Amino acid sequence: MYSSEERHRLGISTAKCVGRQAGAIVSTGGGFGGGRAQYHLRQLGVFLDLHFINKPEFFLNAFQPPAKFDEEGNLIDKEAKEKLKQVLLSLQAFTLRLKAKP
């Protein structure tokens, strides 16, 4: 991790995100890169005391048939839409729980 001086020099401020909730949608062109990116985000989250949504997990292999996106980049896969909806509902519920805490 970066020292306080290094964070200042790099313009990294943790004050606005410490102890906050987070969600990430990670996209890569390969099968393993997204998992590595998620792992690294979790490492950063521990340092920043972020609260990640752990369930439901959402993985989408955009390159496997049937098509997941239309020509304009819109998500068209019904199963993927439903899973993504569940992730967003989980984030919403978690956010409301955190707001209720003193």
N, C-alpha and C positions, 0 to 999 in steps of 0.2 A: 504494500500500500504506500501511498504518498505521504510524506511528512507534511506538517502544517505549512511550512515554507514552500514546498513543492506545489501543494494545492493552490496557494496564493499566486505563485508565479505562473501556473498553468491556467488560472482563472476558474479553478474548481471550487465552488462554494457548496458546503454541505448544510448550511444553516436552513435553507428553504426546503430541504427534503428529508431531514432526519426524523425518523419516527412516522413517516407518512405511508400511505398505501400506494401500491404500484401494480400495474399490469403491463405486460409486454407482449407484443405479437412480433415474432421473429421470423424472418423469411430468408431463405438461402437457396441457391441453385442446386445444392447437393443434398444428400440424405443425412449427413452427419454434422454439417456446419451449424445448423440451427440448434442442435442439442448442445454443442460447445458454447454457442453464444448465450443460450439460456443458463448454462452452468456459470459462465462468467458474470452474467447479470445477477445471479443469486449471490455470488461472492461479494459483489459490490453492495448488494442489498443488506448483507450481514453487516458490513462496515458502516453503512448509513442507517441501520436499524429500520429498513423498509419492511413493510408487511406485504408479502407477495400472496397472490391468490394461488393456492396449491391445487385446488380441485374446483371444478373439473379440469382435467388436463385437456389440451386441444392440440392436436397435431394434424396437419393437412399436407399430404403429398400432392402438390399442385401439378406434378408432371405425370401422374398415373391416370389412365382413363378411369372413369369418364371425365370429361372436361369439368374443371372447377370454376373457371372464369370465362366470361364472354369476351368478345373482341375489344370491348371498352374497359376491361379489367374489373367488371362487376362480378362478385361472387354469385354463382348460379347453382352450386351444388346444395341441394336441400338439406342433406344430412350435416354438411359442414356449417350451413347457416344456423341450424338448430344447436349444434355444439357450441358455436361461437356465441349465440344468444345466451346459453347457459353460463358461459364464462363471464359475460357482461353482467348478467343478473347476480352472479356470485360476487363480483366486484362491487356492485351497487349495495348489496346486503351487507357486505363487510364494511364498506364505507359508512353506512348508517350505524352499524354497531360501534365503530370507532368514534363517530360524532356524539354518540350517547354517553360515552365515558367522560367523567369529569376531568 
